[in-house]
């Protein structure tokens, strides 16, 4: 069968290229039973809210039993559901309800490490005779390491920790309570595949694969232990394809574009289906700080061509620090100065622990421009819960968790998130972004709210598969504050204009085609042909669909 690349039908086949993904943590979304912890039943109650918003895929952060020293990324049972969140039954009801409303679900899969409380590691510590000893990476002497190679420099100063019981050193790329799995061991690979298979069988449509680059770095292993590190990803991909043909792998791969594309593989469907574009994200913040679109245009230009069916995932914020590690030090300093000058807003010397609305001082025009921009980029947009209402961070919460405060549903106590008095993480109470000001209930009643605007943005994005599938072309501009681009797919085109600057300006447009530029967010249609200047307000955003003469108008 040839791929359905030029027809709209393709959007129902390679569904991820036109999806709108919404990431949430069950624990902070909605508490149904008043114990102060969000749960699966609570989330299930809000599936209609998410369906109304228009998202088509929910990404669940880890919901597995865990030691809770890395917010669930330190798993103690890959097959379980954290009892604080509910049961397997609750999860399957949730998956089914979401599917009924047209929403697929994916979840974090964390193959790089377990918790040190995982039964595998507990057994492994018994020594070489344990059947699980080789599930982890050990050394008798502490191996030499490159300075600065730790992910969390505030808490760790080495990638190796000594285990008194095993009397050996073990590898941990993240915290020392997260020993790295030995992916060179075929049994480990089998177990990980079985875990993926198990959750696919519960109705998930794939995984956000955590910390992927570490999986293919055979640190601490004897030379040749893994003949081809990427084979792990190929095997997992093939296995998942056999179990559930529509399932995807969305990878956390924070590398340069040239290195990142290696994780798609040479052909589509060979390794990962989607990768977050961290370089585009970081360049976007530099562009916003400078009010100059050129760094973003350059980062987009640097993206290599994608193998068939593969896709970039774009985001404004995720659950971690806003890492700026790929920027040059002076560039990073510029972003810090613009969006997080207080050292308490910064983390690990490389990132910010803030959400966008606070970084932009709550400027609605600018916030909307940024989301419109992200949604118009060549790729699939990924939202983080609360972005649709403009939630800010709670800096009273330590470290990266500042952006993981409870969802702000209403102005009731504890933001309507729980009826309990105590929550594990405090809701944001005071200030312009506190829950009394920023909440879902209030914004639902206001036709001009960010929430209602976001709903329209999501609907438009889903109606514009050209953006997810098309060929991206920048359109030359006189004013560097303006990013203008078009996306062409199957004879149809979208033109998007964004003014990153706080001054009114003009975009230059020179299209070869005749016809009408249909205004997708307003009612100011334009003639397409010839050369024209389009006035842009400060921080303006405009999308058009090019309607060629004689063609039917889209709604
Ligand atoms: C990924 C996650 C992060 C977690 C880490 C270790 O980077 O995004 O939240 O702490 O992996 O699992």
Boltz pocket constraint, residues with backbone or C-beta under 6 A from the ligand:
constraints:
  - pocket:
      binder: B
      contacts: [[A, 70], [A, 73], [A, 74], [A, 110], [A, 174], [A, 210], [A, 211], [A, 252], [A, 319], [A, 320]]
      max_distance: 6.0
